[in-house]
Amino acid sequence: VLFKIVLLQHLDGNTSLRGTLRRAQTDIAYRWFLRYTLSEELPHFSTVSYNFRHRYTPETIELVFQWILKEAGTAGALTPAAVFIDGTHIKASANLKKKMKQEVPAAAKRYQEELLAEVNADREAHGKKPLDDEDEPPKAGGKKRDNTSKKKQARRKKAAKKQKTVTVSTTDPECGMFHKGEHKRCFAYEAHTACDKNGYVLEAVVTPGNVHDSVAFDDVYDKLIQSFPEVETVVADAAYKTPHICKKVFRDGRVLSTAYKRPMTMKGGHPWWSYVYDEYYDCVICPEYHILSYRTTNRDGYREYRSDPEICAQCPSRHLCTRSKNCVKTVQRHIWKDYEELADDARYTPEYKDLYAKRKETIERVFADAKEKHAMRYTFYRGLAQVSNWVRLKFAAMNLKKLARWKTRKRFAPSSSATSYILSLINFVACLVMKPDRPFFDRLDYVLVYAKNRELFKAVRSKIPLTEDQATNYKNPDNDPRGPWASSDFTAQGWRPNQMYTIITPSGKVVTPPEGRCWRQLESVYKQLLEDNRFWFGADGAGVPRKKRSYPNRRELLHGHGGQIRK
């Protein structure tokens, strides 16, 4: 029962566990789900909260999450051939003012050993000495290696002490500072998520909000492949287009479908594609058709190709190529660049291009539903373990609801009458909810309305005129030729940059949206409505614009698909 109460919070999208228990006191549906009668007393909030924090371990949540996925796979609802990976931020329960600066060791790359091995192999192929592993201390005694100079030893000591300064919350030290673009700076967690075409969440890993998507990719991908080895395509945005990720996916025999990533080149200089790499001669040809020869391969895995300073000093387009004092142009190419080019080739393939276009219908919709319908915009829990349990249980509830809808469609769509079922969906008009006229009732009557011809039904169906009280709201103070009208608010909640324009009233007054709100329509739509005399600025023409709604002759009985009526 204690676990069902926690699961019920996420199934119904309640913002808090305390609110779920408060609603369960009077909600008959909640009590039916919990198997409690109206006279039985529910568990106290502290009991449920304590059990969720201390009794339900990550292993328990993982068992529930995997069990629901297994049931969905058995029902044939999962399509893991193509998976969509992305991350969304969750605002942490931490005050932005309670923070401090802290120095932490710079985290090493997970693939550092693999990268160093391939870098040394590439250097040896070019006749260069291999690089030493900076994490290994120098050997005591014996003859010093040729490439272990005093300069390199000093660099090792400096790298060992290499630290970075981060902003840490004193309220929740495990969250991270998040700031991106126009987003407000805040402490947050990030849920790195993978889903299939049908929107089922297959894997989720929670990290602090200051961890980049590409850094957390390995954890998500490894867990995903362990559970679903039949994955063929990984769809991700440009943040995941790194040499390591491209190599990891393509070497596994899978395809990475990603977006275009703009190269970071010198502003106002030659475009990146004007420097052509010649694979046969292992060199780069500049826009003036001069050779940039190979020089070295650095620890980050980039081959460096440099120009001849004597030629560059006399070059007429040197200002578009380099601004270095020694007149040397350096072009870098990663040793795993070939895998990035495979990702570019997949981007132009129609099959993978169509898959990438489905991100807005899959992973982006999962995040939208989780935040708008399941209260995942912010969390009340603190600590990475608690937030991870909270997120995984929320995604488990979303998968469970999808599975229930899937089985319902399968149940009420028998194969013997598939045609009649499809026609019933096409001709469905509304579901009428009839409530008895008495203060206490134990049932509702549901009436499904179908029409043989929906268009004909719309033309002849019954309509209800407005009441006298409703009709008094419609007036015509500006003598609009369309007749009486009623005004409505032209602002909407939230802040949207493309809907934050200024409006000049007929009296010349400049008005802007109130704080925390924006205009309801884009500026182009506003101008079209203004030309059509669809706004009222008050009798003196200096008021905030309000949109006019014309007087309806009759109000329709049924308001489109799925309308409801209470008797």
Secondary structure, DSSP 4 states (H G I P E B T S, - for coil): -HHHHHHHHHHTT-S-HHHHHHHHTT-HHHHHHHT--TTSPPPPHHHHHHIIIIIS-HHHHHHHHHHHHHHHHHTT---TTEEEEEEEEEE-S--TTSEEEEEEEPPPPTTHHHHHHHHHHHHHHTTPPPPP-TTSPPPSSSPPPTT--HHHHHHHHHHHT-EEEEEEESS-TTSEEE--TTSPPEEEEEEEEEE-TT--EEEEEEEETTS-HHHHHHHHHHHHHHH-TT--EEE--GGG--HHHHHHHHHTT-EEE---------TTS--GGGSEEETTTTEEE-TTS-EEEEEEE-TTSEEEEE--HHHHHT-TTGGGT---TT---EEEEETTHHHHHHHHHHHTSHHHHHHHHGGGGTHHHHHHHHHHTS--SB-S--SHHHHHHHHHHHHHHHHHHHHHHHHHHHHTS-GGGHHHHHHHHHTEEEEEEE--SSS--S--EEEEEE-SSHHHHHHHS-EEPPPHHHHTT-B-TT--TT--EEEEE-EEES--GGG---EE-TTS-EE-PPTTEEESS-HHHHHHHHHTT-EE--TTS-SPPEEEEEPPSSEESS-STT-----
